[in-house]
Amino acid sequence: MRYIPNTPEGVRDRLFGESEKLRRVQRELTRLFRQRGYSEIMTPEEEFYDLFAMTGAALPQEEMVKIIDRSGKIVVLRPDCTTPIARVAATRLKDMVFPGRFYYNETVYRSSAAHRGQSSEIPQCGIELIGAKGVRADLEVIAAACDALRCCGLSRFYLELGHADIFPAFARRLSMTEEQTETMRRLIEGKNFAALSDFLARYGRGDEAAAVSRLAFLFGGAEVLDEAEALAGELGALSYLRELYESLEQAGYGEYIRFDLGMVHHIDYYTGPIFRGYAEGAGEAVLSGGRYDQLCAAFGRPAQAVGFAVNVDAVAQCLPHPEPVKVEQVIHYPVSLMGQALSLLDEKEPGTCQLSPCVRLESTLKLAQEKGIPTVLVLTQEGIEEVQV
């Protein structure tokens, strides 16, 4: 049976302009993060599965790419950058004076369901502010999230704010098992209104069920906070979101902020404000983050923290395709003049000139003609001759 070379499902090759866009996004993000005082951390692509299982913060295990190392232990390809950085902050940096500001530019790996068309290889850039609590830290990170999307060249985007405490406050009104509550969470998170209505008809009762059902619809501007307060009464999470919004609006970020009070993140280490970024041209969230105050304690050093990750691929797909650089010249040279040929090449605009691999000038001219390169620079001991193809 003949083998047809291909890539595994969930991964792909990135060629030319696509690679250029991805690298541009990474450059702009890392420049911003350094400007804001964050230092880079790089963690291994492989981590022990137990690292994620012990924290209760892992993705569902079926979403992790697992392998067995030579000792027989289960290892996963990094499914998340926050947990390894929390490990580093609590162990290798245990004597560091907090807060610590860290950024990363790494790839995470997740095993998506077959034939879903989702990527299993996700380049991410993000920040973690560890050892800082309160509204100032949350505002710093949310503002950085807005600026991150803006510095990449996006203009039509917004951040949706939610809070990890809102869904549990509504769910506690219903007498449900843990499994039923998780089903309800998935329906609300997926905005599956019809299925949620059917589910609550079976398991919910009266006003409590109606309030939970309405939670899935509470997304939009600041007016949804008023409706949520009418449904939930006094709830600290709602007051805190209002405080964040008023400060962000005063700082000039109000146009980028919306709310989704039914947001329930599938990664369960979040403990406070959570947020996602959406941009015109992307079919999925381009940014995701929030506060996680219990994660570092799992590794031996309690520390409150907040951060976010940018899906670099998703952002890059929103940007216009760059115009390809046209090669205008090729340099023909004898091996004895390779140093001069390289110096000449380095003087040119990047990508507009190439060295010829050919020994004979006739071969170089033929190659230039086939590639559509208009000019050959012939380098000799006497100087440079320009030949039009």
Secondary structure in CASP SS format (residue, H / E / C, confidence):
PFRMAT SS
TARGET T0000
AUTHOR 0000-0000-0000
METHOD secondary structure of the structure
MODEL  1
M C 1.00
R C 1.00
Y C 1.00
I C 1.00
P C 1.00
N C 1.00
T C 1.00
P C 1.00
E C 1.00
G C 1.00
V C 1.00
R C 1.00
D C 1.00
R C 1.00
L C 1.00
F C 1.00
G H 1.00
E H 1.00
S H 1.00
E H 1.00
K H 1.00
L H 1.00
R H 1.00
R H 1.00
V H 1.00
Q H 1.00
R H 1.00
E H 1.00
L H 1.00
T H 1.00
R H 1.00
L H 1.00
F H 1.00
R H 1.00
Q H 1.00
R C 1.00
G C 1.00
Y C 1.00
S E 1.00
E E 1.00
I C 1.00
M C 1.00
T C 1.00
P C 1.00
E C 1.00
E E 1.00
E E 1.00
F E 1.00
Y H 1.00
D H 1.00
L H 1.00
F H 1.00
A H 1.00
M H 1.00
T H 1.00
G C 1.00
A C 1.00
A C 1.00
L C 1.00
P C 1.00
Q H 1.00
E H 1.00
E H 1.00
M C 1.00
V C 1.00
K E 1.00
I E 1.00
I E 1.00
D C 1.00
R C 1.00
S C 1.00
G C 1.00
K C 1.00
I E 1.00
V E 1.00
V E 1.00
L E 1.00
R C 1.00
P C 1.00
D C 1.00
C C 1.00
T H 1.00
T H 1.00
P H 1.00
I H 1.00
A H 1.00
R H 1.00
V H 1.00
A H 1.00
A H 1.00
T C 1.00
R C 1.00
L C 1.00
K C 1.00
D C 1.00
M C 1.00
V C 1.00
F C 1.00
P C 1.00
G E 1.00
R E 1.00
F E 1.00
Y E 1.00
Y E 1.00
N E 1.00
E E 1.00
T E 1.00
V E 1.00
Y E 1.00
R C 1.00
S C 1.00
S C 1.00
A C 1.00
A C 1.00
H C 1.00
R C 1.00
G C 1.00
Q C 1.00
S C 1.00
S C 1.00
E E 1.00
I E 1.00
P E 1.00
Q E 1.00
C E 1.00
G E 1.00
I E 1.00
E E 1.00
L E 1.00
I E 1.00
G C 1.00
A C 1.00
K C 1.00
G H 1.00
V H 1.00
R H 1.00
A H 1.00
D H 1.00
L H 1.00
E H 1.00
V H 1.00
I H 1.00
A H 1.00
A H 1.00
A H 1.00
C H 1.00
D H 1.00
A H 1.00
L H 1.00
R H 1.00
C H 1.00
C C 1.00
G C 1.00
L C 1.00
S C 1.00
R C 1.00
F E 1.00
Y E 1.00
L E 1.00
E E 1.00
L E 1.00
G E 1.00
H E 1.00
A C 1.00
D C 1.00
I H 1.00
F H 1.00
P H 1.00
A H 1.00
F H 1.00
A H 1.00
R C 1.00
R C 1.00
L C 1.00
S C 1.00
M C 1.00
T C 1.00
E H 1.00
E H 1.00
Q H 1.00
T H 1.00
E H 1.00
T H 1.00
M H 1.00
R H 1.00
R H 1.00
L H 1.00
I H 1.00
E H 1.00
G C 1.00
K C 1.00
N C 1.00
F H 1.00
A H 1.00
A H 1.00
L H 1.00
S H 1.00
D H 1.00
F H 1.00
L H 1.00
A H 1.00
R H 1.00
Y H 1.00
G C 1.00
R C 1.00
G H 1.00
D H 1.00
E H 1.00
A H 1.00
A H 1.00
A H 1.00
V H 1.00
S H 1.00
R H 1.00
L H 1.00
A C 1.00
F C 1.00
L C 1.00
F E 1.00
G E 1.00
G C 1.00
A C 1.00
E H 1.00
V H 1.00
L H 1.00
D H 1.00
E H 1.00
A H 1.00
E H 1.00
A H 1.00
L H 1.00
A H 1.00
G C 1.00
E C 1.00
L C 1.00
G H 1.00
A H 1.00
L H 1.00
S H 1.00
Y H 1.00
L H 1.00
R H 1.00
E H 1.00
L H 1.00
Y H 1.00
E H 1.00
S H 1.00
L H 1.00
E H 1.00
Q H 1.00
A C 1.00
G C 1.00
Y C 1.00
G H 1.00
E H 1.00
Y H 1.00
I E 1.00
R E 1.00
F E 1.00
D E 1.00
L C 1.00
G C 1.00
M C 1.00
V C 1.00
H C 1.00
H C 1.00
I C 1.00
D C 1.00
Y C 1.00
Y C 1.00
T C 1.00
G C 1.00
P E 1.00
I E 1.00
F E 1.00
R E 1.00
G E 1.00
Y E 1.00
A E 1.00
E C 1.00
G C 1.00
A C 1.00
G C 1.00
E C 1.00
A C 1.00
V C 1.00
L E 1.00
S E 1.00
G E 1.00
G E 1.00
R E 1.00
Y C 1.00
D C 1.00
Q C 1.00
L C 1.00
C H 1.00
A H 1.00
A H 1.00
F H 1.00
G C 1.00
R C 1.00
P C 1.00
A C 1.00
Q C 1.00
A E 1.00
V E 1.00
G E 1.00
F E 1.00
A E 1.00
V E 1.00
N E 1.00
V H 1.00
D H 1.00
A H 1.00
V H 1.00
A H 1.00
Q H 1.00
C C 1.00
L C 1.00
P C 1.00
H C 1.00
P C 1.00
E C 1.00
P C 1.00
V C 1.00
K C 1.00
V C 1.00
E C 1.00
Q E 1.00
V E 1.00
I E 1.00
H E 1.00
Y C 1.00
P C 1.00
V H 1.00
S H 1.00
L H 1.00
M H 1.00
G H 1.00
Q H 1.00
A H 1.00
L H 1.00
S H 1.00
L H 1.00
L H 1.00
D H 1.00
E H 1.00
K C 1.00
E C 1.00
P C 1.00
G C 1.00
T C 1.00
C E 1.00
Q E 1.00
L E 1.00
S C 1.00
P C 1.00
C C 1.00
V C 1.00
R C 1.00
L H 1.00
E H 1.00
S H 1.00
T H 1.00
L H 1.00
K H 1.00
L H 1.00
A H 1.00
Q H 1.00
E H 1.00
K H 1.00
G C 1.00
I C 1.00
P C 1.00
T E 1.00
V E 1.00
L E 1.00
V E 1.00
L E 1.00
T E 1.00
Q C 1.00
E C 1.00
G E 1.00
I E 1.00
E E 1.00
E E 1.00
V E 1.00
Q E 1.00
V C 1.00
END
